[in-house]
Amino acid sequence: MTPNDSKDMEHPENSEEYKGLAVNSGVKEAPIMNPYLNIKKRPKAKELSVDEYVEGILAGNRTILSRAITLAESNLTEHQEIAQNVIEKCLPHAGKSIRVGITGVPGAGKSTFIDALGTYLCKDSHKLAVLAIDPSSEKTKGSILGDKTRMEELSLEKNAFIRPSPSAGSLGGVARKTRESIVLCEAAGFDTIFVETVGVGQSETAMHSMVDFFLLIQLAGTGDELQGIKRGIMEMADGIAINKCDGNNIEKAQLAQRQFQNALHLFPMPESGQTPSVVTCSAYEKFHIEEVWKMVENYVAFTTKNGYFEYKRNQQSKYWMYETINEHLKNHFYHNTEIEKLLTEMEDKVNRNEITSFVAAWKVLDKYFEKI
């Protein structure tokens, strides 16, 4: 019996009881990679100093800007120290852009809309930075970060910078570091900033506290047009765009426009002093895209004149100061080794009904305050 014969006998079909049937062992599987391919290890990027980061950002270097945003998004202490120094030095050069938050239900066409409006602005000599917040999986903690691939025209514009970022479990999908990314982009010379969220939810509250104009993208013909009122999202909107006003959907979009306009008059007058506008548009057909931007410009001009624009930005700065304090306190609490141990003990007691949840919480807090 040859070696090949012994291999063939590994198959039960080659036994004596299956005479006349033979199964060969087959061809050996080829390697996935070409064995003759010479792969050169990519050289590690040079570590930059704070001054080199700032100098590169102010010069409009996209690569250095991207690296600075990555540092700002990192949770490593050494990265955070560098990032905060860079942001502090960039701050005097920031604040000169129009910040627009864009949200809407999934499927409303946010990415296509940003592609159309962004391309229109770039052709009008604007410099645009798009900060797209991509939802992170609750199970794997990963994100696709594919928004740039859906903005085909905009990604080719030399005056556009598209930066997808993972939500990484932060409030409702708005990345915790988005505000710092805005400062870095403004310092790099971008006069318009778009912040796109993952959809309607808690994220809008966080986004509303970092943008000048809050744009809600809506659809027509999907059921109750005024359902959004129940979520409270309409109260935050500074303007509404009814997207996909094309084809057989034009009449429905125009009807939805009238319904939203009537509904907005039922709300109290916003702090800005201007009732939100409602426009119809089609991102796919590039229809009325310029009307949407006129709505934003009119709002900015109106609020700048009555002083609300500056007032809102000052309020936002204070809000994020307190948010940062809250976050650091929370991290300090949960990363305390004694508290971690005590929390496990209290969880067991709560599960065994030996203590109430509220008493357990106060015991942990009392222990924490003893230590600080």
Secondary structure, DSSP 8 states (H G I E B T S, - for coil): --HHHHHHTTSGGGSGGGTT-----------SS-TT-------------HHHHHHHHHTT-HHHHHHHHHHHH---HHHHHHHHHHHHHHGGG---SEEEEEEE-TTS-HHHHHHHHHHHHHHTT--EEEEEEE---TTT------GGGG-TTGGG-TTEEEEEEE-TT-GGG--TTHHHHHHHHHHTT-SEEEEE-SSSSTHHHHHHTT-SEEEEEE-SSSS-TTGGGGGTHHHH-SEEEE----GGGHHHHHHHHHHHHHHHTTS---TTS---EEEE-BTTTTBSHHHHHHHHHHHHHHHHHHTHHHHHHHHHHHHHHHHHHHHHHHHHHHT-HHHHHHHHHHHHHHHTTSS-HHHHHHHHHHHHHHH-
